[in-house]
Amino acid sequence: MATFAVPQQIPPVAEDCERLRKAMQGWGTDENAIISILTHRNARQRCLIRQTYAEKYGEDFFKPLQDELSGDFLRAVLLWTPHPAERDALLANEVTTKKHSAAHNHLVIMEIACTRTSRELFQVREDYHARYKRSLEEDIAYHTTGDFRKLLVPLVSTYRYEGAEVDMTVANSEAKILQEKISEKDYNHDELIRILTTRSKAQLNAIFKVYNDQFGHPINKDLKKKPKDEYLGLVRATIKCLTCPEKYYEKALRLSMKGLGTTEETLTRVVVTRAEVDMKSIMEQYQLKNSVPLVEDIKGDTSGDYLATLLALIGQ
């Protein structure tokens, strides 16, 4: 007789809250229980846990987490638990208020602007506005300068069309515009910015294919003639995020674990923000590019509860 696996039943939210409360009370903390519950709940379920916990125990769920956990493990859990729009608002606010490198700040803003759907990005702006009583565009404009401001503000302001329709006449004409501006080294020209910040991702893919076909090489190759230029690096990253995010995130993960140290901030951000989106594609790209599974590199660079959390989030 054939046997069939019975789908695992998700416990009711109230039961999750009781188990989490118990895990954080007393002398010790049951980190395994926290990891096993939170990393196996989707965004809606995690929001319900947080809401129910506050109603049941009279405090924000984040408070006992902050009291009981620490370090990279705490940061991973605090970033994983909120609704994705709230998480993005928190990440965006961090890079406009805390002392990070400018390059790091620009990349975080660009990731949020380029890899979320138009609706998701709109929700991020709404959450940011409600939480900080300022607009996201306002804070980015204040905390960035020059060419970076010129690119990033319209990126976060956009509401791109998300259909599959492509206008090849436009693709041909705008590929030519891009080639002209790049050949003139006019990398911050209004037309170049307009194309990157307003065209749909399908249209951009068509434009960049025409560029490659007509001029014999990818657009990012022409933009790499000054590889140490931070603004051009951001433009290249923007193009990669808009057209093949799995390649962008593969590189971000690789660089976060390259060499002697680990950039835990980047590693955590990428795993947490992509776990429910396209982590499978990123892992496949990582294996293809590095000839080693992402799991193995994470195991080699992290440990303890932080490692257990990351592995659970990527499906291990």
N, C-alpha and C positions, 0 to 999 in steps of 0.2 A: 504494500500500500504506500502511495506517495505521501510524503510529509511536507508540510509547509511551515515556514518561519512565521511566527506570530509577530506583527509589528509591535515594537515597544510602545507602551502606553505612557504618555507624558502625565506626571502627577498634576493634580489641581494646583492652581497658583497658591492657594492658602497653604497647601502642604509644602510647596517649595519654600515659602516664606518661613514656615516653622523650622524646616531643616536648616535653612541659612541662619536663622536666629540662633539655633542651637550650636551651629558650627562656630559662631563668633562669641559665645558666652563662656564663662568659666576661665580657668587658668590657661588653657591652651586653645589654639585655633585649629579647626579641622579644614585645612587648606584643600584637601582632596575633595571634600564635599562641595566647597565653594566652586572649585573648578568643574566638577562633574555636572553640577546643576547649571551654572551660567553658560558654559560653553556649548551646552546642548539645548539651548533655548533660542528661538529666533527673536528678531527685533521686537515684534509685537508682544511676545511672551515676556521678554525682559522688561519692557515698559510696564506690563501688568504686575510683574513682581515688585517693581519699585513703587508703583502706586498702592498696591495692596499692603506692602510692608509699612509704608507711611501711615496708612489708615489704621492698621492693626497695632502698630507699636509706637506711633506718635513721633517718629523721627525719619528723616531721609535715609534711605538704605545706604547712601554713600558714607554716612557718618561712622557706623561700625566698621565698614570696610577700611576707612582711613585710620581708624583706631587700631585695627588688628593686623593689617597688611602693610607692606613697605616695599620700597625700591621699584624695580622694573615689574615685578609681579603686581604690585598695587596699580601702577600706571596702566598695565595691560587690562586689568579688570575694570578700572574706572573708565577707560576709553571704550571697552567692549559693551558695557552695560547700557548706556543711553541709546535713545533713538538715533539713527544715523545722522539726521539733520542737526540734532542737538550736539552730537559728537563733532560734526564739521564746524559748527559755530564755535565750540570750545577750542578746537585746533586753530581756527582762524584768529580767534582772540588771543591765544597764546603767542602767536608769531607777531602780533602787533603790540604786545605789551611786555613780553619778556625778552631778555638779551640773548638772541641767537645770532648766528651769522646771517648777513643779508641774503646770501645765496640759499640758505636753508629756508628762510622765511618766504622768499619768492617761490620756491618749489612747492611748499605746502599750499600756498594760495592757488598756484597754477593747477595742482592736482585736483583740488576741490572744484575749481572752475571747469576743468576739461574732462573729468572722468565721471561726473554725475550727470544724470539726465536733466533736461531743462526744468522739469517739475521738482526734482530733488534739489537743484541749485536754488530754485525759488523758495523752497521750504527752509533751506539754510539761511537765506537772507531774512526771511520772516522770523526765524528763531533768534538770529543774531540781533535783529531790531528789538524784539520783545525782551531779550535778556539784558542787553547792554544799553538800551535807549539811544542807540546810534545806528546808522546804517553801516553795513559791511563795506560798501563802496567808500563811504566817508572815512572810515578808519584806514583802509588800504591806501587811499589817496594821501592821507596825512602821514603815513609811516613809510611810504615809498617815494622815490624821486626819479626825475628824468625819464629815460626810455622805459624803465621798469614800471613806473606809474602809468605811462602811456599805454602799455600792453595789458597790465594786470587789471586796471579798473574796468575797461570794457569787457574783459574776459569774465569777471564775476557778475557783470551787469546783464549779460546776454541771456536771451531766451531762444535758443536755436530751434529751427524746424527739425523734426526727428524722423521724417519720412524717408523712403528709399528713392524718391524721385531725384533725377539728376538732369541738369541742363548742360548739354555738351558744348553749346555755343558759348555759354558763360565759362565753362571749364577751360576752353581753348583761349579765350581772351584773358582770363585772370591768370592762367599759367604764364602767359606772355608778360603780363604786368609784373608778376613776381620775379621772373627772370631778369627783366629790365632793372628793377629796383635793386636786386641782389648784385647784378653785374656792375651797377653804379655805386655799390656799397652804401646804398640808402636804406639801411636795414630798419629804420624806424619810420619809414614813409607812411603817411596816412592810409594809402591804398593797401599796403602790405598788412598793416594793423587791422584795417576793415575786413579784409578777406579772412584772416585768422580768427577774428572775434565774432563774425556774424554768419558765416556760411555753415550749413549743416555738415555733419561729419561725412555723410554720403557724398555731398558736393565736394568737400575738401579732398576726399580720396580720389575723386575723378580729376580734380585739378592737379593733384600731385602725380597722378599716373600720366596725364598729358605732359606735365613738366618733364618727367623721366623719359617719356617716349620722344618728345621733341628735342630735348637738349642733351640727351645721352647719359644722364646720371640723376640720382635722387636729389631732391631739393636740399636735404640735410647735408649732403656732401658739399654743396656750394656754401652752405652756412657754416661749415667747419674749417674754412680757410684761416680763421683766427680762433683756434680751439680754446685759448685761454680767456677769450672775451666772455665775461659773465652774462651780458645781455644776449649775445648770440647763443650761448649755452641754454638760456631760458627759452629762446625762440625755438631751438631744436627740440627741447624737452616738450614744449607746447605742441609742436607738430606730432611728435611721437605719441603723446598722451591722447591727442584727438583721433589718431588714426590706428594705432596699435598699442593700446595701453599695457598689454601683457609684456611687450618688449621693454617698455619704460620701467615697469615695476620689477621685472627680472633684473635689470641693471641696478636699480635702487637696492634690491635685496643683496645682490652680489657685492656691491660696494660697501654695504653696511657691515658685511662680515669679512671683508678682504683685509689681509695684513694681520698685525699683532692684536689690535683691539677690535671691539665690536661697537658700532654706533646703534645702541639699543633703541634710541628714540626713533630712528628711521625704521628699524626692523619691526618694532611694535606697531608703528603707524601703518605700515604697509600691510602687515598680517591682519590687524584688526579691521581696517577699512575695506579690505578686499575679500575677507573670509566668506562673506555672504554674497559676493558679486562674481568674481572671476578667478578665484584662487586656483581652480583646477587648470585653467589655461596658463596662468603664471607659473605653476609648478611644472607643467609640460615644457614651457619655454625655458625654464631654469635647467631642467634636465638636458634639453637639446643644446643649450649654450655652454654648459659647464661639465657635461658628462658625469654629473653626480646629482643625486636627488636633493632637493631643497631640504628635506627632512634631515639628511645626514649632516649638511652644513650647519643647520640650526642646532643639532645635537652637539656638534663640535664647538660651538661658540656660546652656548647658554647652558644653564643648569637649574636644578631645583624646581620650585613651583612655577617660576617664569617659563622654563623650558616646557613643563607639562601643559601650561596654558597655551603656548604657541602651537605645540603639537596637536592639542585638541581642536584648536581653531582651524588648522589646515586639514583636519579630518583624519588625524592619526590616533 
